[in-house]
């Protein structure tokens, strides 16, 4: 089984999250337990760590890693979209802090789940393969050409979305697309030759779009951010690490709204967007990795860390 790597921006995250002895904290994207371990070391025997992850492999790995550490540990297999429900089930009313490390982990990329086009694998992409939900192959082979194009453009911000969708439909008419290699080949066949020579693989944005669609990732972030802020105690902190612009826009918008920044048109006589000042934004600009961390972990290069503190 592939190992879990050190979480990105870990030192900066712990500094901003500022876990205190005896506190109650939530790691809403538990992964291999690296960030949770660092939090527990600060909390001590009187502290409580609630870990959430929808991936059963992550739950098993983190449970094993955290077991020797002191403190109360509540590890739950769940989607972080159910943040509020998890706290109710755990009997926790208020928390001192929460962390979201969004996106797909290195472990999942190397776990033969179809997240990566670097190897030919079954086209699945579900974070939890036990869920009875459509996988990537189901989506690629069932959506209409226009639906595929809209999905790839919306979630992948792919400028050649329509050409790629047309190529996918043409390819699946010959045989169902069931592997990452088949999908990547279809994408590569659709884009201009100069696009294939770019800095990133031409299938990157398409794979991102399908993964986001399969796992309803953006909808989960939209639901979880306000739920986490609502659960914070006064002076409690929420840290969120995002890896692409779609996630970061949602986080930034929620943080602005919850810090009282009205987004209504200036001509409206009163606020209609629901902005209310219940947090202070601690990161005027997002924290990003330094060159040393990027060299050590190239996937960290696009990461952005934002933090708010409850009033």
Secondary structure, DSSP 8 states (H G I E B T S, - for coil): -------TTHHHHHHHH---TT-EEEESS-TTSHHHHHHHHHH-TT-EEEEEES-HHHHHHHHHHHTTSSSEEEEEES-GGGHHHHHHHHT---EEEEEEE-S--HHHHTTTSS--SSS--BS---SSTTS-S--HHHHHHHS-HHHHHHHHHHHH--TTHHHHHHHHHHHHHHS---BHHHHHHHHHHHS-HHHHTSSS-TTHHHHHHHHHHHHTHHHHHHHHHHHHHHHEEEEEEEEEEESSHHHHHHHHHHHHHHBT---S-TTSSS--S---B-EEES-SS-B---HHHHHH-GGGGG-EEEEEEE-
